[in-house]
Every structure is written in structure tokens, then in C-alpha cells.
């Protein structure tokens, strides 16, 4: 049902782009019904948004605005900010078409506010990732240094053992006669 809903929704949008608005609305309506029946709220919101887009194509901006507002409420409740951003942009255009510049400006500003927030989140994620890379590189360098120091200590221990053996050999012999 999940894939079926997506396919019907996509096919409906293709029909709308081809100019078959009535067929598009039927397909998108079927997609929404399947999504609602099986508990897929994101797909249901998508179908509502797409049906609104078809209504905009038909010139029925008032109904499109109502449906976009419904879809917006659903996606905000679900925390789907990228979709909310897109719906704000669509609402801005719809309100502009019906001659409501105040509402168009409001949704335009909301679109840009969400867009800035998304860019800020992305920049923060990139900064965290860069910091983690830096910390990982530092940890690797420290591990390399520790490994080199361990090798140096091992070689120094071998050298000291050789010196010890030589000193013991010297202490065991009379330097003048070479006898024990």
C-alpha cells in the first residue's frame, strides 16, 4: 500500500502536468485514501499538497489555499520542515494570485525563515563534522606519537641491556690481566 500510494500520487501529478486535471485529482484522491487507510500521514500530507497544486493549475486558488493550509498544519505537526518550507512557498504564490499580498508576504517570509534555519542546521552539522575530523586526526597523531615513543623506549631498553652486559663483563675481569 505504501508504494501503491506513492505511485498513484506521482501518476496523478504526471496527469496534471499533461493537462488531465480531473484524472490527476482522481489518482491523487486514491493515493490519499490508501495513505489514510494504512496510517501513512506523510503520504497523506503529500497527496493533499499535490491536489492543491492541481487545483492551482486549474485556477482554483481559493480551494488550493485551503488544502495547502491543511497540508501545512499536518507537516508542521509531524516536524517535516523541508516540506513545510515548500508549502509556505506555494502558499505565497497562491495568495499572490488571489490578490492577498499580506498573506503572500507572510508565507514568503516563513519560507525564507525555514530556509535560513535549514542552512544554519546544515552549517552547524558541517562544523561538527569538521571538528570530529580534527579530533580524529589529533587522536591518530597521538597514537602515532605513542607508538614511536614505545619503539624508542624499546630500542633504548635494548641499548641499556647491551651496556649493562658490557659493564658486567668488565666488572668480572681484571683490567690488567684480563683474568676473572
C-alpha positions as CSV (number, residue, x, y, z in Angstrom):
1,X,0.0,0.0,0.0
2,X,2.9,2.4,0.7
3,X,4.3,2.0,-2.8
4,X,0.9,2.0,-4.3
5,X,0.1,5.3,-2.7
6,X,3.3,6.9,-3.9
7,X,2.8,5.6,-7.4
8,X,-0.8,6.8,-7.6
9,X,0.3,10.2,-6.3
10,X,3.2,10.5,-8.8
11,X,1.0,9.3,-11.6
12,X,-1.6,11.9,-10.6
13,X,1.0,14.7,-10.8
14,X,2.1,13.4,-14.2
15,X,-1.5,13.5,-15.4
16,X,-1.8,17.1,-14.1
17,X,1.3,18.2,-16.0
18,X,-0.2,16.6,-19.1
19,X,-3.3,18.7,-18.6
20,X,-5.7,15.9,-17.3
21,X,-6.7,17.6,-14.1
22,X,-9.7,15.5,-13.4
23,X,-7.7,12.3,-13.8
24,X,-5.0,13.7,-11.7
25,X,-7.4,14.6,-8.9
26,X,-8.9,11.0,-9.0
27,X,-5.4,9.4,-8.8
28,X,-4.2,11.7,-6.0
29,X,-7.5,11.1,-4.2
30,X,-7.0,7.4,-4.4
31,X,-3.4,7.8,-3.2
32,X,-4.6,9.8,-0.2
33,X,-7.3,7.3,0.6
34,X,-4.7,4.5,0.7
35,X,-2.4,6.5,2.8
36,X,-5.1,7.4,5.3
37,X,-6.4,3.8,5.4
38,X,-2.9,2.4,6.2
39,X,-1.7,5.2,8.5
40,X,0.9,6.9,6.3
41,X,0.5,10.6,7.4
42,X,3.4,11.9,5.3
43,X,1.9,10.4,2.2
44,X,-1.5,11.7,3.1
45,X,0.0,15.2,3.5
46,X,1.8,14.8,0.2
47,X,-1.4,13.9,-1.6
48,X,-3.2,16.9,-0.1
49,X,-0.4,19.2,-1.2
50,X,-0.4,17.7,-4.7
51,X,-4.1,18.0,-5.0
52,X,-3.7,21.7,-4.1
53,X,-1.1,22.0,-6.8
54,X,-3.6,20.6,-9.3
55,X,-6.2,23.0,-8.1
56,X,-3.7,25.8,-8.7
57,X,-3.1,24.6,-12.2
58,X,-6.9,24.7,-12.8
59,X,-7.0,28.2,-11.4
60,X,-9.0,27.3,-8.3
61,X,-6.6,29.2,-5.9
62,X,-9.1,29.6,-3.0
63,X,-9.5,25.8,-2.7
64,X,-5.8,25.3,-3.2
65,X,-5.0,27.7,-0.4
66,X,-7.4,25.8,2.0
67,X,-5.8,22.5,1.1
68,X,-2.2,23.9,1.3
69,X,-3.1,25.3,4.8
70,X,-4.3,21.8,5.8
71,X,-1.2,20.2,4.5
72,X,1.0,22.8,6.2
73,X,-0.7,22.1,9.6
74,X,-0.1,18.4,9.1
75,X,3.6,18.7,8.2
76,X,4.3,21.2,11.0
77,X,2.7,18.8,13.4
78,X,4.9,16.0,12.0
79,X,8.0,18.2,12.1
80,X,8.7,17.9,8.4
81,X,10.3,21.3,8.0
82,X,11.6,20.9,4.4
83,X,8.0,20.1,3.3
84,X,6.7,23.0,5.4
85,X,9.2,25.3,3.7
86,X,7.9,24.2,0.2
87,X,4.3,24.6,1.2
88,X,5.0,28.1,2.5
89,X,6.5,29.0,-0.9
90,X,3.4,27.6,-2.6
91,X,1.1,29.5,-0.3
92,X,3.0,32.7,-1.0
93,X,2.4,32.2,-4.7
94,X,-1.3,31.2,-4.2
95,X,-2.0,34.3,-2.1
96,X,-0.3,36.5,-4.6
97,X,-2.5,35.1,-7.3
98,X,-5.7,35.8,-5.3
99,X,-4.5,39.3,-4.6
100,X,-3.7,39.0,-0.9
101,X,-0.2,40.5,-0.7
102,X,-0.1,40.5,3.2
103,X,-0.6,36.7,3.4
104,X,1.7,36.2,0.4
105,X,4.4,38.2,2.2
106,X,3.8,36.3,5.5
107,X,4.3,32.9,3.8
108,X,7.2,34.2,1.8
109,X,8.9,35.3,5.0
110,X,8.1,32.0,6.7
111,X,9.6,30.1,3.7
112,X,12.8,32.2,4.0
113,X,12.9,31.8,7.8
114,X,12.8,28.0,7.4
115,X,15.3,28.1,4.6
116,X,17.7,30.0,6.8
117,X,17.1,27.6,9.6
118,X,17.9,24.7,7.3
119,X,21.0,26.4,6.1
120,X,22.1,27.1,9.7
121,X,21.5,23.5,10.7
122,X,23.5,22.3,7.7
123,X,26.3,24.7,8.6
124,X,26.3,23.5,12.2
125,X,26.4,19.9,11.1
126,X,29.3,20.6,8.8
127,X,31.1,22.4,11.6
128,X,30.5,19.5,14.0
129,X,31.7,17.1,11.3
130,X,34.9,19.2,10.7
131,X,35.5,19.2,14.5
132,X,35.1,15.5,14.7
133,X,37.6,15.1,11.8
134,X,40.0,17.3,13.5
135,X,39.7,15.4,16.8
136,X,40.1,12.1,14.9
137,X,43.2,13.4,13.2
138,X,44.6,14.5,16.5
139,X,43.9,11.1,18.0
140,X,45.7,9.4,15.1
141,X,48.7,11.7,15.6
142,X,48.8,11.0,19.3
143,X,48.5,7.3,18.6
144,X,51.4,7.5,16.1
145,X,53.5,9.5,18.7
146,X,52.7,6.9,21.4
147,X,53.8,4.1,19.0
148,X,57.0,5.9,18.1
149,X,57.8,6.6,21.8
150,X,57.1,3.0,22.6
151,X,59.6,1.9,19.9
152,X,62.1,4.5,21.2
153,X,61.8,3.1,24.7
154,X,62.2,-0.5,23.4
155,X,65.3,0.4,21.5
156,X,66.7,2.3,24.5
157,X,66.0,-0.7,26.7
158,X,67.9,-2.9,24.3
159,X,70.8,-0.4,24.3
160,X,70.8,-0.3,28.1
161,X,70.8,-4.1,28.3
162,X,73.8,-4.2,26.0
163,X,75.6,-1.5,28.1
164,X,74.8,-3.5,31.3
165,X,76.1,-6.7,29.8
166,X,79.3,-4.9,28.8
167,X,79.7,-3.4,32.3
168,X,79.1,-6.7,33.9
169,X,81.7,-8.3,31.6
170,X,84.2,-5.5,32.5
171,X,83.5,-5.9,36.2
172,X,84.0,-9.6,36.1
173,X,87.6,-9.3,34.6
174,X,90.8,-7.8,35.9
175,X,91.6,-4.9,33.6
176,X,95.3,-5.6,33.9
177,X,95.4,-9.3,33.5
178,X,92.1,-9.9,31.9
179,X,91.5,-12.8,34.4
180,X,88.3,-13.4,36.3
